[in-house]
C-alpha cells in the first residue's frame, strides 16, 4: 500500500469529511491545489469558512488538504485525491 492508498483510506474513514455534501467547492479546491499549491489553497479555504453556506465544506476540505500535506503529494496527485472524495462518499453509501 502506497501513501496515496493510505490517504484515501484515511479520508474514507473520516466521518467529518464523509458526511459533508460537496458542491463546486470541491472541484475549485482541487484545481487550486494543483495550480497554486498548498498555501494559497489553505488561505482560500480559510476564507470560505467565513461563509455560512460553505463552512462545512471548507472545514472538510482543510482536513483533506492536511492529509495531503503529510504525504507531500505533488499537484496532480493532490488534485486527483481531492476529486476522489465524491467517489469515496458514493462507495461508502453503497
LINBEL-V777138 format. One record per residue. N is the residue number from 1. RES is the residue in one small letter. SS is DSSP state (H for helix, E for strand, C for the rest). PHI is phi in whole degrees, -180 to 180 (NA if undefined). OMEGA is omega in whole degrees, 0 to 359 (none if undefined). Layout:
n	res	ss	phi	omega
N	RES	SS	PHI	OMEGA
N	RES	SS	PHI	OMEGA
//
This chain:
n	res	ss	phi	omega
1	x	C	NA	180
2	x	C	-93	183
3	x	H	-63	179
4	x	H	-64	177
5	x	H	-58	181
6	x	H	-62	180
7	x	H	-66	178
8	x	H	-61	178
9	x	H	-66	178
10	x	H	-63	179
11	x	H	-64	181
12	x	H	-63	181
13	x	H	-83	184
14	x	C	-89	183
15	x	H	-62	179
16	x	H	-66	176
17	x	H	-82	187
18	x	H	-69	182
19	x	C	-83	185
20	x	C	-82	174
21	x	C	-93	185
22	x	C	-91	174
23	x	C	-114	181
24	x	H	-64	180
25	x	H	-61	179
26	x	H	-63	180
27	x	H	-66	179
28	x	H	-61	179
29	x	H	-65	179
30	x	H	-61	180
31	x	H	-65	181
32	x	H	-63	180
33	x	H	-62	180
34	x	H	-68	187
35	x	H	-85	190
36	x	H	-119	176
37	x	H	89	187
38	x	H	-66	187
39	x	H	-61	180
40	x	H	-65	180
41	x	H	-66	178
42	x	H	-63	178
43	x	H	-61	178
44	x	H	-59	182
45	x	H	-70	177
46	x	H	-61	178
47	x	H	-66	181
48	x	H	-67	177
49	x	C	-63	179
50	x	C	-77	178
51	x	C	-100	185
52	x	C	-54	184
53	x	C	-73	182
54	x	C	-113	188
55	x	H	-54	183
56	x	H	-65	179
57	x	H	-64	181
58	x	H	-63	179
59	x	H	-63	180
60	x	H	-64	180
61	x	H	-70	173
62	x	H	-64	177
63	x	H	-65	177
64	x	H	-62	180
65	x	H	-59	179
66	x	H	-62	179
67	x	H	-65	179
68	x	H	-69	179
69	x	H	-63	181
70	x	H	-65	179
71	x	H	-108	180
72	x	C	54	180
73	x	C	-68	176
74	x	C	-70	186
75	x	H	-57	182
76	x	H	-68	179
77	x	H	-66	178
78	x	H	-60	179
79	x	H	-60	180
80	x	H	-63	180
81	x	H	-66	180
82	x	H	-62	180
83	x	H	-66	180
84	x	C	-74	182
85	x	H	-57	178
86	x	H	-60	179
87	x	H	-66	177
88	x	H	-64	177
89	x	H	-64	180
90	x	H	-61	180
91	x	H	-60	183
92	x	H	-69	180
93	x	H	-72	184
94	x	C	-76	none
//
